[in-house]
Amino acid sequence: MSRTTEIDVPAVLRAARAVKQATLAEVGAHAGYSSSAMSRILNGRMAVGDVALRRIADFLEIPPQRLGLAPDPVRHASTSGLRSSVATRVTAGRESEGEVRRRRFFALGAAGAGAAVVGAGPAGAEPVDVPPGTDLLEQALFEPVAPVLLPDLPASLTRARADFRAARYDRLRATLPAIISGAQAERDAVSGLRRERANAALARAHVLATELAVKGSADYAWVTADRALSAARACGSPVVIGEAARVLAITMRRSGRIASAVQLLTTTATGLDGEDSADSLAVRTSLLLTAAYSAATGGNGSTAYDLAEEAERTAGRVPPGLVGELFTVEATAEQCALYRIGLATVLGDPDAGVQHALDLDPTRLPTKERRARYFTDTARMWDALDEDRRTYEALLAMERVAPEEVRRPSVRAVTARLVHSPARLPGLRPFAARTGALGA
């Protein structure tokens, strides 16, 4: 069977390998190729036949229709045709659980999410109605619809950014699939400077997707981070490349590849030496702060504090009156102080973080997402100091600022520990119940 030209087979293979975290040797051994041959296949420099591709797909658990190895009528059907087909299957009583998930995605992700992004008003508009337990973003990554151009991609991306900064994560998960699809469609339809801008938009959409995946401890962070960096490099902007490298390094760190994460971050930051624009200084600051935290998680305190100090010096070079602002965070003195709290706790010296926490006024942090990060870090700090009441107060403050943040797995773990502690904290169990921590 011939594969359709719209499928980027190497990209699908790279994403699946990232999710499985398989080595080139492991994939090659299953398909009968050397590691070097697999590298060429995954980078599109070597063609592969259908038989071998099926073996690779089997090992990486890729549905054959995703590689054009089996018919996928849903991909090419119109919305009305899709609904008709689904209705026929339901009537016949043969709709599988997988088909239910696909139907839910295409109905909500392709139509509902697209409408939500294109037709949404200000970022505070009504939330998108998504069934409980449905992650439209995850489904879109592995069962995407054919890309469809958005009427105004920049405006849609701006609204998505506003949702992230306001900690409206459920809405963002519902709207991002259409933005990613629209950015892909625009990139493929234009050339020159317009193509570079479309790649930048696609990279930043995947940066947002990675931020969401990290907050939810989702495995697909590897996929979105890889796609973010690929699109960023295609657009050529050092700032966008830095933003994408940062989220990829966070994913690396969380999988235990701390040294590699620090190297990626510091190398990318070094590449921005000599760049004095506010945005360039901002991305360099952010890379250094993330490198400092990554080094701290590896127990390397001296490197962590050296990197944090360099980040503070870089943030101080932002011209007066300007804000060093990235797509998701800022590079300010307050941001640097915020990282100091987390560094002290991770390095096993939470007492050192207390003064930073007391000195930092969270209202000076410009977004709800960053203010929630302040309360997350202070909750962990007080938890490490066995200050149960203060830990609980920080969690309640986080809920008031950004209710969706307290449902993060790492935050629920702190809440669950409080539930099982001897401390008597009024309202703790109802709080744990509404945030999902009782089962954590």
GUMI-575347 format. One record per atom (N, C-alpha, C): x, y, z. Coordinates in pm, whole numbers. Each point is the difference from the previous one (the first is absolute). Layout:
<pts>
> X/Y/Z
...
</pts>
This chain:
<pts>
> 85/-120/0
> -85/120/0
> 87/124/0
> -31/97/-86
> 78/123/-5
> -43/93/113
> 96/73/53
> -31/90/110
> -33/138/-54
> -95/64/64
> -40/133/-47
> 112/100/27
> 12/98/-86
> 109/96/12
> -20/95/118
> -122/6/56
> -24/93/110
> 56/-51/131
> 40/-126/6
> 51/-57/124
> 150/20/8
> 47/63/105
> 143/15/25
> 46/-121/79
> 33/-107/-71
> 33/-128/64
> 115/14/99
> 112/63/-38
> 109/13/98
> -43/70/129
> -85/104/-12
> -44/71/120
> -84/-90/90
> -86/-82/-62
> -83/-94/78
> 90/-101/72
> 100/-49/-70
> 92/-98/61
> 80/63/113
> 49/123/-22
> 78/66/105
> -85/22/124
> -124/44/-19
> -88/26/114
> -27/-128/77
> -29/-109/-71
> -31/-127/67
> 123/-54/73
> 117/18/-60
> 122/-47/69
> 24/80/126
> -29/131/-5
> 17/83/119
> -92/-45/112
> -126/-31/-35
> -96/-46/101
> 46/-132/62
> 46/-92/-85
> 43/-131/47
> 136/6/67
> 74/112/-27
> 135/19/51
> 89/-118/-39
> -13/-42/-125
> 79/-110/-54
> 125/53/-69
> 109/-74/7
> 122/40/-67
> -9/-36/-148
> 87/61/-79
> 5/-34/-142
> 35/-147/-19
> 87/-51/87
> 40/-141/-10
> -120/-92/25
> -84/37/98
> -117/-84/31
> -99/-2/-115
> -24/117/-59
> -94/6/-113
> 59/-74/-119
> 128/23/-27
> 65/-64/-113
> 4/-151/12
> 24/-50/122
> 6/-144/20
> -134/-66/-34
> -108/68/29
> -132/-57/-28
> -32/5/-149
> 55/102/-69
> -33/17/-142
> 107/-52/-94
> 116/-41/56
> 106/-53/-84
> 91/106/-57
> 20/111/72
> 87/107/-46
> 102/33/108
> 113/56/-44
> 100/47/95
> -47/132/62
> 70/41/105
> -35/127/65
> 17/117/-96
> 107/-2/-79
> 23/110/-93
> -108/4/-108
> -43/-119/-46
> -107/-4/-100
> -131/53/59
> -28/-37/126
> -122/49/65
> 5/152/15
> 118/54/28
> 13/145/11
> -36/66/-131
> 47/-58/-112
> -31/59/-130
> -149/-12/-31
> -62/-112/40
> -144/-19/-24
> -80/104/79
> 34/18/128
> -75/92/85
> 22/146/-37
> 106/28/-74
> 26/137/-43
> -36/23/-146
> -67/-100/-62
> -49/15/-136
> 105/-9/-107
> 118/-52/33
> 107/-10/-99
> 10/-139/-63
> -87/-91/43
> 2/-135/-54
> -143/-52/-8
> -40/-46/-118
> -135/-53/-19
> -7/-142/56
> -119/-41/36
> -20/-134/56
> -127/-59/-60
> 4/-130/-29
> -116/-66/-59
> -109/-27/101
> -118/-37/-51
> -116/-20/87
> 21/-114/99
> 66/-107/-41
> 19/-115/90
> 84/41/121
> 113/67/-28
> 85/44/110
> -70/106/84
> -76/89/-67
> -71/104/73
> -103/-59/94
> -63/-108/-42
> -97/-67/88
> 70/-56/124
> 121/-53/-18
> 73/-53/116
> 36/113/96
> 41/113/-54
> 31/115/85
> -125/48/73
> -111/9/-75
> -126/45/58
> -46/-94/110
> 19/-130/-22
> -40/-99/101
> 80/20/128
> 132/22/-13
> 85/17/118
> -34/129/74
> -27/108/-77
> -27/130/62
> -147/21/31
> -83/-102/-28
> -143/4/32
> -70/115/-71
> 29/14/-129
> -63/104/-82
> -113/-63/-79
> -122/52/8
> -109/-53/-83
> 39/8/-148
> -20/-105/-77
> 45/-1/-140
> -57/113/-84
> -123/45/29
> -57/108/-79
> 75/132/20
> 72/14/113
> 77/122/22
> 119/10/-94
> 39/-114/-59
> 112/-2/-93
> -45/-27/-143
> -131/2/-23
> -51/-27/-133
> 7/-146/-39
> 11/-88/100
> 11/-144/-26
> -135/-69/3
> -104/74/33
> -135/-55/5
> -96/113/-31
> -117/-29/-52
> -96/106/-31
> -40/76/124
> -16/128/-14
> -45/85/110
> -106/95/-53
> -121/-51/-23
> -104/84/-60
> -36/120/85
> 21/-10/132
> -36/112/85
> 85/122/-31
> 130/-23/-32
> 90/111/-26
> -46/84/-116
> -57/-66/-104
> -35/71/-121
> -149/30/-11
> -78/-46/97
> -145/22/-8
> -35/143/34
> -109/47/-54
> -52/131/42
> -66/-18/135
> -27/110/66
> -63/-10/131
> -133/-71/-8
> -79/31/-101
> -131/-64/-12
> 17/-148/-32
> 97/-31/-85
> 23/-141/-31
> 45/-76/122
> 83/64/82
> 48/-63/122
> -117/-30/93
> -87/97/17
> -113/-21/89
> -89/-112/-51
> -20/-4/-130
> -82/-105/-58
> 61/-137/24
> 133/-7/-20
> 68/-128/20
> -9/-45/144
> 20/94/93
> -9/-34/142
> -140/-47/35
> -101/71/-53
> -138/-37/28
> -30/-141/-50
> 55/-33/-116
> -22/-134/-53
> 60/-105/91
> 121/27/50
> 65/-98/87
> -77/-15/131
> -50/114/53
> -76/-9/124
> -127/-82/-20
> -69/27/-112
> -123/-73/-29
> 27/-149/-11
> 113/-33/-60
> 33/-141/-18
> 48/-63/130
> 29/83/102
> 42/-53/129
> 142/-52/-2
> 84/54/-91
> 135/-55/-11
> 106/106/31
> -35/107/64
> 98/106/27
> 91/-42/114
> 130/-7/-28
> 96/-41/101
> 34/116/91
> 70/-31/110
> 41/105/93
> 93/99/-69
> 91/-51/-85
> 89/89/-72
> -75/92/-93
> -104/-52/-64
> -79/83/-90
> -75/107/77
> -42/-34/122
> -67/100/84
> 95/114/29
> 127/-33/34
> 98/105/27
> 27/84/-123
> 14/-67/-115
> 26/74/-123
> -118/91/-34
> -122/-55/15
> -118/80/-31
> -6/123/90
> 29/-22/129
> -5/111/95
> 102/107/-38
> 120/-44/-42
> 101/98/-39
> -42/78/-123
> -42/-73/-106
> -30/69/-123
> -121/92/16
> -96/-42/82
> -118/83/20
> 35/124/81
> 83/-19/105
> 34/112/87
> 128/69/-41
> 100/-79/-38
> 130/57/-32
> 0/68/-134
> -49/-69/-104
> 6/58/-133
> -105/108/-18
> -121/-26/49
> -107/98/-19
> -10/93/120
> -19/-58/119
> -21/83/119
> 120/84/35
> 121/-62/2
> 119/76/37
> 29/106/-104
> -18/-35/-126
> 25/98/-105
> -92/119/14
> -127/-27/26
> -95/109/16
> 34/83/122
> 45/-68/106
> 33/73/121
> 115/95/-22
> 101/-43/-76
> 115/86/-23
> -34/113/-95
> -64/-34/-111
> -28/100/-102
> -104/100/47
> -101/-49/70
> -111/87/36
> 8/56/140
> 105/-37/73
> 7/45/138
> 18/150/8
> -59/57/103
> 22/141/24
> 123/17/85
> -4/87/99
> 115/19/87
> 33/-129/73
> 120/-4/56
> 45/-124/64
> -90/-43/113
> -81/86/54
> -87/-37/110
> -134/-52/-44
> -14/-40/-124
> -127/-50/-51
> -39/-129/69
> -123/-46/-30
> -50/-122/63
> 93/-117/-30
> 22/-90/97
> 88/-114/-22
> -60/-97/-102
> 90/-73/-67
> -43/-99/-96
> -55/-121/74
> -112/-54/-47
> -63/-115/63
> 67/-128/-47
> 77/-62/89
> 73/-122/-33
> -38/-108/99
> -33/-122/-44
> -36/-107/92
> 111/-26/100
> -35/-33/126
> 102/-29/101
> 94/-110/-47
> 129/18/29
> 98/-101/-36
> 48/6/-143
> -56/91/-80
> 39/10/-140
> 117/98/-13
> 109/-44/-60
> 112/87/-29
> 8/15/-151
> -68/102/-53
> -3/21/-143
> 139/23/-57
> 86/62/79
> 135/27/-48
> 76/-129/-24
> -4/-90/95
> 71/-127/-17
> -54/-76/-120
> -132/-2/-16
> -59/-70/-113
> 43/64/-132
> 9/133/-1
> 36/69/-123
> 142/-29/-43
> 88/-28/95
> 140/-25/-34
> 18/-130/-77
> -87/-97/28
> 20/-132/-59
> -110/-40/-98
> -110/73/1
> -107/-27/-96
> -47/134/-59
> 92/76/-60
> -37/134/-46
> -90/0/-123
> -83/102/-9
> -79/19/-121
> 87/67/-104
> -47/1/-125
> 73/72/-105
> 6/148/37
> 117/63/-9
> 12/141/40
> -97/90/-76
> -57/95/74
> -94/95/-58
> 46/141/38
> 9/88/-99
> 44/136/26
> -95/73/94
> 57/76/94
> -80/86/88
> -11/139/-62
> -112/67/20
> -15/134/-56
> 106/98/51
> 39/-13/127
> 98/93/57
> 85/-77/101
> 106/-63/-50
> 87/-81/85
> 65/83/112
> 56/118/-27
> 62/77/108
> -97/32/114
> -123/36/-34
> -98/33/105
> -34/-124/81
> -14/-114/-66
> -31/-124/71
> 113/-37/95
> 124/17/-46
> 115/-32/85
> 10/97/117
> -35/125/-24
> 1/99/109
> -100/-37/107
> -118/-46/-41
> -101/-42/98
> 47/-123/77
> 67/-91/-69
> 51/-120/67
> 105/37/103
> 87/92/-36
> 101/47/94
> -65/63/123
> -104/79/-24
> -71/64/112
> -63/-105/90
> -54/-107/-58
> -59/-106/81
> 106/-67/87
> 119/-24/-56
> 107/-62/80
> 40/92/115
> 22/125/-30
> 46/93/103
> -106/24/107
> -128/-21/-35
> -108/11/97
> -33/-134/65
> 80/-103/-29
> -17/-134/58
> -135/-61/-34
> -48/25/-123
> -123/-64/-48
> 40/-121/-87
> 45/-103/65
> 64/-112/-70
> -100/-90/-72
> -116/-22/59
> -99/-85/-67
> -43/62/-132
> -24/129/2
> -38/68/-124
> 114/-9/-101
> 122/18/45
> 115/-4/-90
> 17/-137/-64
> -20/-105/79
> 10/-135/-57
> -103/-21/-111
> -115/62/14
> -106/-17/-100
> 26/81/-125
> 64/116/13
> 17/88/-115
> 132/-19/-74
> 101/-52/68
> 131/-15/-64
> 0/-92/-123
> -75/-111/-2
> 4/-86/-120
> -29/76/-128
> -101/87/1
> -33/75/-121
> 110/100/-35
> 64/58/101
> 108/94/-27
> 120/-71/-61
> 35/-116/55
> 111/-77/-56
> -31/-40/-144
> -123/-46/-22
> -41/-38/-135
> 6/119/-95
> -48/116/47
> 0/119/-84
> 141/48/-31
> 90/-9/99
> 138/41/-23
> 69/-92/-100
> -28/-129/10
> 55/-95/-96
> -50/29/-140
> -130/28/-12
> -58/28/-131
> 60/127/-61
> 16/103/83
> 55/126/-52
> 146/-18/-41
> 75/-74/82
> 141/-25/-35
> 11/-70/-135
> -86/-96/-25
> 6/-77/-124
> -54/75/-120
> -72/110/25
> -65/72/-110
> 77/124/-45
> 102/41/76
> 69/124/-31
> 150/-25/-12
> 73/105/-33
> 145/-13/-13
> 66/128/49
> 133/-3/4
> 75/119/37
> -25/45/143
> -12/131/18
> -17/57/134
> -128/-49/65
> -107/-16/-79
> -126/-48/56
> 15/-143/54
> 78/-81/-66
> 23/-136/48
> 80/2/132
> 97/88/9
> 76/12/124
> -93/40/115
> -90/93/-27
> -94/42/106
> -95/-112/38
> -43/-79/-99
> -89/-113/31
> 74/-104/82
> 127/-23/-30
> 79/-94/81
> 19/52/142
> 17/130/13
> 11/58/135
> -129/-21/78
> -114/21/-67
> -129/-22/65
> -17/-146/38
> 40/-91/-90
> -11/-143/29
> 89/-38/117
> 121/55/3
> 91/-29/111
> -60/46/132
> -56/119/1
> -54/53/125
> -128/-73/43
> -77/-47/-95
> -116/-82/35
> 46/-129/67
> 109/-58/-50
> 52/-122/62
> 70/30/133
> 55/120/15
> 53/39/130
> -113/1/104
> -113/60/-37
> -116/-1/90
> -44/-142/31
> -3/-85/-102
> -42/-139/19
> 95/-71/96
> 129/29/-12
> 98/-63/90
> -18/49/143
> -24/130/15
> -23/54/134
> -119/-71/66
> -107/-22/-76
> -116/-70/53
> 35/-144/35
> 74/-67/-88
> 35/-140/24
> 86/-13/125
> 93/93/19
> 86/-4/119
> -83/21/126
> -92/95/-5
> -84/24/118
> -84/-123/35
> -40/-75/-103
> -80/-119/25
> 80/-128/9
> 134/12/-2
> 90/-118/2
> -34/-97/-112
> -35/52/-116
> -39/-84/-113
> 122/-41/-82
> 2/-125/-44
> 114/-51/-76
> 18/69/-134
> -109/55/-56
> 13/56/-134
> 75/133/-1
> 51/44/115
> 86/119/1
> 120/-18/-91
> 50/-123/-10
> 112/-27/-90
> -37/34/-144
> -120/-36/-39
> -44/21/-139
> -12/149/-29
> -71/71/85
> -24/142/-25
> 130/81/8
> 89/-37/92
> 127/72/12
> 87/-21/-124
> 3/-123/-50
> 77/-29/-121
> -55/79/-118
> -132/3/-13
> -61/74/-111
> 21/150/15
> -1/48/124
> 23/142/23
> 139/41/-49
> 101/-78/37
> 136/35/-38
> 22/-15/-151
> -59/-100/-61
> 13/-17/-145
> -58/121/-74
> -121/43/42
> -62/116/-65
> 77/128/30
> 53/11/122
> 76/119/37
> 126/13/-86
> 68/-110/-19
> 121/4/-83
> -35/34/-144
> -117/-44/-45
> -42/31/-137
> -31/148/-16
> -47/63/107
> -31/144/-10
> 125/85/13
> 102/-53/69
> 128/69/7
> 12/107/105
> -104/27/77
> 7/105/102
> 72/-51/124
> 110/65/44
> 70/-45/121
> -89/1/124
> -92/97/7
> -89/7/116
> -94/-120/3
> -62/-31/-112
> -92/-114/-6
> 75/-130/22
> 121/-11/-55
> 82/-119/23
> 29/-15/149
> 31/112/66
> 25/-6/143
> -121/-43/80
> -118/51/-37
> -123/-40/69
> -25/-150/-16
> 23/-51/-121
> -23/-143/-24
> 105/-85/69
> 126/44/-1
> 105/-75/69
> -28/-9/149
> -57/107/55
> -30/0/144
> -100/-110/35
> -110/-12/-75
> -100/-101/35
> 51/-141/-29
> 85/-14/-104
> 58/-133/-24
> 91/-39/115
> 79/95/50
> 90/-30/112
> -78/-36/126
> -113/65/22
> -84/-36/115
> -46/-144/-12
> -39/-39/-120
> -42/-138/-23
> 116/-96/23
> 118/36/-45
> 119/-83/21
> 29/-14/149
> -8/111/71
> 28/-3/144
> -97/-91/73
> -126/7/-35
> -101/-80/69
> 15/-149/-29
> 69/-34/-108
> 24/-141/-30
> 134/-48/57
> 69/87/74
> 126/-38/63
> 124/37/-78
> -16/62/-116
> 116/36/-83
> 45/142/36
> 45/13/124
> 27/133/55
> 122/64/-65
> 110/-74/-13
> 121/57/-58
> -26/47/-143
> -73/-80/-77
> -32/38/-138
> -88/124/-4
> -93/9/95
> -88/117/6
> 80/127/28
> 90/-7/98
> 82/117/34
> 88/40/-119
> 55/-99/-68
> 85/30/-115
> -80/68/-112
> -119/-52/-30
> -84/62/-103
> -32/144/36
> -36/24/125
> -39/133/43
> 116/99/-4
> 114/-42/53
> 115/92/5
> 57/24/-140
> 0/-103/-84
> 49/18/-136
> -89/96/-77
> -131/-15/16
> -93/90/-69
> 13/142/54
> 19/13/130
> 18/133/60
> 128/65/-51
> 108/-78/-12
> 126/53/-51
> -15/51/-142
> -85/-67/-77
> -24/43/-137
> -65/137/-10
> -55/48/112
> -64/132/2
> 93/109/52
> 125/-36/32
> 95/101/45
> 16/108/-106
> 3/125/44
> 14/110/-94
> -132/55/-49
> -110/-73/25
> -133/48/-38
> -54/86/114
> -29/125/-27
> -38/92/107
> -144/48/-6
> -82/-58/-87
> -140/39/-1
> -67/-54/126
> -110/63/38
> -70/-43/122
> -44/-146/-11
> -50/-42/-116
> -46/-138/-16
> 116/-98/7
> 114/34/-60
> 116/-89/4
> 53/-14/143
> 7/111/71
> 44/-6/140
> -99/-80/84
> -127/12/-34
> -102/-73/75
> 15/-151/-19
> 16/-42/-124
> 9/-144/-24
> 129/-55/60
> 108/78/-4
> 125/-46/61
> -18/-14/152
> -67/97/62
> -28/-8/144
> -80/-126/33
> -104/-24/-78
> -86/-115/26
> 76/-131/-17
> 84/-8/-102
> 80/-121/-21
> 94/-23/119
> 62/106/49
> 93/-15/112
> -73/-38/129
> -118/57/23
> -78/-37/119
> -41/-146/-5
> -47/-45/-117
> -40/-140/-14
> 121/-92/14
> 116/45/-50
> 123/-78/17
> 39/-8/147
> -18/111/73
> 31/0/143
> -88/-99/75
> -129/2/-30
> -91/-93/69
> 32/-144/-39
> 36/-22/-126
> 34/-135/-45
> 125/-49/72
> 102/86/12
> 121/-38/71
> -30/-32/146
> -91/78/59
> -37/-23/140
> -66/-137/18
> -86/-38/-95
> -65/-132/13
> 103/-112/-9
> 115/28/-61
> 108/-99/-5
> 93/10/119
> -32/88/94
> 80/12/122
> 124/87/-14
> 14/71/-112
> 119/82/-24
> -30/145/42
> 15/26/129
> -37/130/54
> 86/114/-50
> 131/-21/-9
> 87/109/-42
> -31/45/-143
> -20/-98/-89
> -36/35/-138
> -136/69/-4
> -94/-50/80
> -134/57/1
> 4/147/40
> 73/32/107
> 3/138/46
> 81/90/-94
> 105/-55/-63
> 75/79/-99
> -90/38/-118
> -79/-97/-46
> -89/26/-113
> -110/99/40
> -51/-11/123
> -103/93/46
> 54/143/6
> 124/14/46
> 61/133/7
> 21/58/-140
> 42/-85/-94
> 16/46/-137
> -134/42/-59
> -105/-74/34
> -134/36/-46
> -41/137/54
> 29/26/127
> -35/128/60
> 76/114/-67
> 127/-23/-31
> 77/105/-69
> -58/26/-140
> -40/-107/-68
> -55/15/-134
> -134/75/5
> -85/-36/97
> -128/70/13
> 21/148/29
> 106/30/75
> 29/139/32
> 45/82/-119
> 35/-65/-110
> 42/71/-121
> -116/40/-90
> -121/-46/34
> -116/40/-80
> -15/152/10
> -9/70/-114
> -6/148/3
> -111/51/91
> 26/108/72
> -103/59/88
> -127/33/-77
> -112/-27/64
> -129/29/-62
> -53/-112/-87
> 83/-102/-27
> -44/-114/-80
> -13/-123/90
> -80/-93/-45
> -17/-127/71
> 53/-111/-90
> 95/-76/54
> 49/-114/-77
> -105/-109/4
> -75/-13/-107
> -117/-87/3
> 11/-110/-105
> -20/-123/44
> -6/-114/-90
> -146/-36/-25
> -18/-107/-72
> -137/-36/-34
> -79/-46/122
> 65/-69/94
> -74/-51/116
> 43/63/132
> 121/52/9
> 48/55/127
> 71/134/-26
> 49/64/108
> 73/124/-10
> 139/-18/61
> 87/94/-30
> 134/0/60
> 14/129/80
> -35/-7/126
> 3/116/88
> 69/-39/130
> 28/100/83
> 60/-27/131
> -92/-90/83
> -131/22/-12
> -96/-83/75
> 5/-146/-46
> 16/-20/-129
> 9/-136/-52
> 125/-70/53
> 110/72/6
> 123/-57/53
> -16/-35/149
> -65/90/75
> -23/-27/142
> -89/-122/19
> -97/-15/-88
> -90/-116/7
> 79/-129/-13
> 94/-4/-93
> 82/-120/-18
> 86/-29/122
> 40/102/72
> 83/-21/120
> -73/-85/104
> -131/16/9
> -79/-80/96
> 10/-147/-36
> -25/-31/-127
> 5/-139/-44
> 138/-60/10
> 104/78/-32
> 137/-51/7
> 33/-44/143
> -33/84/97
> 32/-33/139
> -69/-128/44
> -128/-15/-37
> -75/-119/41
> 57/-125/-65
> 25/6/-130
> 51/-117/-72
> 137/-41/51
> 82/97/41
> 134/-31/49
> 1/-40/147
> -118/-17/58
> -9/-50/138
> 24/105/106
> -13/128/-36
> 20/108/96
> -118/96/-5
> -120/-50/31
> -118/85/-12
> 4/124/88
> 75/-7/111
> 11/120/85
> 55/118/-79
> 90/-29/-94
> 59/107/-80
> -102/63/-94
> -106/-73/-29
> -103/53/-89
> -103/86/70
> -7/-12/134
> -104/72/73
> 11/150/-19
> 120/55/12
> 15/145/-13
> -35/46/-141
> 38/-79/-101
> -38/35/-137
> -152/2/-15
> -66/-99/64
> -146/-8/-9
> -66/118/69
> 55/40/116
> -58/112/74
> 27/134/-69
> 113/11/-68
> 36/125/-66
> -77/21/-131
> -42/-109/-62
> -64/10/-131
> -151/20/14
> -49/109/-50
> -144/28/-2
> -60/-67/-124
> -81/-104/17
> -50/-72/-118
> -86/86/-92
> -57/108/53
> -81/85/-88
> 85/73/-103
> 132/2/20
> 90/63/-96
> 31/-94/-117
> -36/-126/14
> 15/-93/-111
> -116/25/-96
> 27/18/-128
> -101/58/-90
> -112/-92/-47
> 11/-130/21
> -104/-90/-49
> -46/-96/110
> -121/-51/-16
> -51/-98/97
> 84/-127/-1
> 48/-38/-116
> 83/-120/-8
> 126/15/84
> 65/116/-5
> 120/23/80
> -33/15/148
> -112/64/31
> -37/12/142
> -32/-138/57
> -62/-84/-81
> -26/-137/45
> 132/-74/22
> 99/27/-84
> 132/-62/19
> 61/44/133
> -20/127/36
> 49/46/129
> -62/-81/114
> -132/-19/-4
> -64/-75/108
> 34/-149/-6
> 25/-52/-119
> 46/-139/-11
> 135/-16/69
> 92/91/-32
> 134/-10/58
> 0/25/150
> -82/94/46
> -3/24/145
> -68/-116/72
> -100/-60/-61
> -64/-118/62
> 102/-112/15
> 78/-24/-102
> 103/-104/8
> 106/35/104
> 33/128/8
> 99/45/99
> -50/-25/141
> -124/46/29
> -55/-20/134
> -21/-148/29
> -35/-77/-102
> -16/-144/19
> 132/-64/40
> 109/43/-64
> 132/-54/34
> 40/37/142
> -55/110/50
> 30/44/136
> -100/-53/102
> -91/-88/-45
> -104/-59/87
> -91/106/60
> -20/108/-73
> -92/106/43
> -134/-25/-69
> -79/-91/58
> -122/-44/-67
> -100/112/-22
> -18/84/100
> -99/107/-14
> 39/97/-110
> 126/38/-4
> 45/93/-103
> -5/-66/-139
> 27/-129/-4
> -11/-72/-128
> -144/7/-50
> -93/-25/88
> -143/1/-36
> -43/141/-41
> 48/102/71
> -34/138/-35
> 50/34/-141
> 118/-50/-35
> 54/25/-134
> -84/-70/-106
> -47/-121/30
> -84/-73/-94
> -134/72/-20
> -57/50/110
> -127/74/-12
> 19/128/-81
> 112/67/22
> 28/122/-77
> 15/-34/-148
> 64/-112/-29
> 15/-45/-138
> -135/-25/-63
> -91/-63/75
> -133/-28/-53
> -75/129/-30
> 16/101/85
> -68/127/-24
> 53/68/-127
> 128/-12/-24
> 62/65/-116
> -24/-78/-128
> 19/-131/7
> -7/-84/-121
> -53/-138/39
> -132/-16/2
> -59/-126/47
> 49/-124/-73
> 35/12/-127
> 44/-118/-73
> 140/-46/39
> 79/89/60
> 136/-37/41
> -1/-103/114
> -98/8/89
> 1/-91/115
> -36/-143/-40
> -41/-20/-127
> -30/-135/-46
> 122/-68/-63
> 112/72/-8
> 121/-60/-54
> 43/-119/86
> 50/-107/-60
> 40/-118/78
> 99/32/112
> 100/83/-29
> 100/30/102
> -59/78/117
> -97/86/-28
> -65/76/107
> -95/-89/78
> -71/-87/-71
> -89/-94/71
> 78/-89/96
> 124/-32/-35
> 82/-84/89
> 28/71/132
> 23/132/-6
> 21/77/123
> -128/1/83
> -113/19/-66
> -129/1/70
> -26/-136/64
> 28/-107/-71
> -23/-135/53
> 84/-24/125
> 122/52/2
> 83/-18/119
> -61/73/119
> -56/118/-24
> -64/74/109
> -119/-76/56
> -77/-63/-90
> -118/-75/43
> 40/-110/98
> 116/-60/-23
> 44/-112/83
> 92/43/113
> 15/131/18
> 83/49/110
> -87/16/125
> 62/11/118
> -79/17/124
> -59/139/15
> 37/93/-85
> -49/138/13
> -151/6/-21
> -67/83/78
> -143/21/-15
> -20/134/-70
> -34/-8/-128
> -11/119/-83
> -143/12/-51
> -74/101/46
> -142/14/-39
> -16/7/-152
> -92/-82/-52
> -31/4/-143
> 96/-77/-89
> 98/-70/61
> 101/-68/-81
> -60/-112/-84
> -84/-83/62
> -53/-114/-76
> -91/46/-115
> -87/97/20
> -77/50/-117
> 92/58/-109
> 106/69/43
> 96/53/-97
> 65/-115/-77
> 41/-104/72
> 63/-115/-64
> -96/-69/-95
> -128/-5/38
> -100/-66/-84
> -22/76/-129
> -13/132/8
> -30/77/-121
> 122/17/-90
> 119/-26/52
> 119/10/-84
> 51/-135/-46
> -71/-105/41
> 38/-135/-46
> 113/-63/76
> 34/55/118
> 116/-50/74
> -30/-120/89
> -127/-27/28
> -30/-112/90
> 42/-134/-59
> 0/-7/-132
> 41/-125/-63
> 145/1/-45
> 72/108/32
> 140/13/-46
> 92/-90/80
</pts>
